[in-house]
């Protein structure tokens, strides 16, 4: 699985980390908010709100616009915990921070 597009992006969200909604090659959208990497379903969002008390952050994320991957400056936790990521071939020339970007990506080559 690999990244297709960043559909929504907030630079400073839950725990002061960037949050993303990522379209992946399996045809699903995923929420990555520095705590989890999960499919963006109503059930998963409800679980996030219950677990992290982050409704405000989820609402802000889905109200945000997309961003070109080349414009991302903070990619921290972007794929944190994405066990099915196999490839990453995107150019990210503006990235300054990439803390834990691929942590837990067991299949990444």
C-alpha positions in Angstrom: 0.0 0.0 0.0 1.2 3.5 -0.7 0.1 7.1 -0.4 -2.1 8.6 -3.2 -3.1 12.0 -1.8 -3.3 14.1 1.3 -7.0 15.0 1.4 -7.0 17.1 4.6 -4.2 18.5 6.7 -3.9 20.5 9.9 -0.4 21.5 10.9 -1.1 21.8 14.7 -3.7 19.4 16.0 -4.1 16.8 18.8 -1.1 16.9 21.1 0.3 19.7 19.0 1.0 17.2 16.2 0.1 17.5 12.5 -3.1 15.5 11.5 -3.8 14.1 8.0 -6.5 12.4 6.1 -4.7 10.3 3.6 -6.0 8.5 0.5 -4.2 5.3 0.2 -3.8 2.8 -2.7 -6.2 0.3 -1.1 -9.0 2.8 -2.0 -9.6 3.9 1.6 -9.1 7.1 3.5 -7.1 7.0 6.7 -6.9 9.4 9.6 -3.4 9.9 11.0 -3.3 12.2 14.0 -0.2 11.3 15.8 -2.0 8.8 18.0 -3.4 6.4 15.5 -3.5 5.4 11.9 -7.0 4.2 11.2 -9.5 3.9 8.3 -11.7 7.0 8.4 -15.0 5.4 9.2 -17.7 6.8 11.4 -17.1 4.1 13.9 -13.3 4.7 14.1 -13.9 8.5 14.4 -16.4 7.9 17.3 -13.8 5.7 19.0 -11.1 8.4 18.6 -13.5 11.0 20.1 -14.2 8.8 23.0 -10.6 7.7 23.6 -8.8 11.1 23.1 -11.7 13.6 23.6 -10.7 15.1 20.2 -14.0 16.0 18.5 -12.8 19.5 18.0 -9.7 18.2 16.3 -11.5 15.8 14.1 -14.0 18.5 13.0 -11.1 20.9 12.3 -9.3 18.2 10.3 -12.3 17.4 8.0 -13.1 21.1 7.5 -9.5 21.7 6.3 -8.4 21.7 2.7 -5.9 19.4 1.0 -2.2 20.1 0.7 0.3 19.1 -1.9 2.8 16.6 -0.4 5.6 18.8 -1.6 4.4 21.6 0.7 4.3 19.6 3.9 6.9 20.9 6.4 6.0 18.6 9.4 5.5 15.0 8.5 5.8 13.8 12.1 3.8 10.7 12.8 2.4 10.8 9.2 2.4 7.0 8.8 3.0 6.1 12.5 1.5 2.6 13.0 0.6 2.0 9.4 1.6 -1.7 9.3 0.5 -2.2 5.7 2.6 0.7 4.1 4.9 -1.1 1.6 6.3 1.8 -0.5 6.9 5.5 -0.2 8.1 7.3 -3.4 7.0 10.8 -2.8 9.3 13.8 -2.9 8.9 15.9 0.2 11.4 18.8 -0.2 10.0 21.1 2.4 9.9 18.6 5.3 11.8 19.9 8.4 10.3 17.5 10.9 9.8 13.8 10.4 9.7 12.5 13.9 8.3 8.9 14.0 7.1 9.3 10.4 7.4 5.6 9.6 7.5 4.2 13.1 5.7 0.8 13.1 5.7 0.5 9.3 6.7 -3.1 9.3 6.3 -3.8 5.6 8.0 -0.6 4.3 10.8 -1.5 1.9 
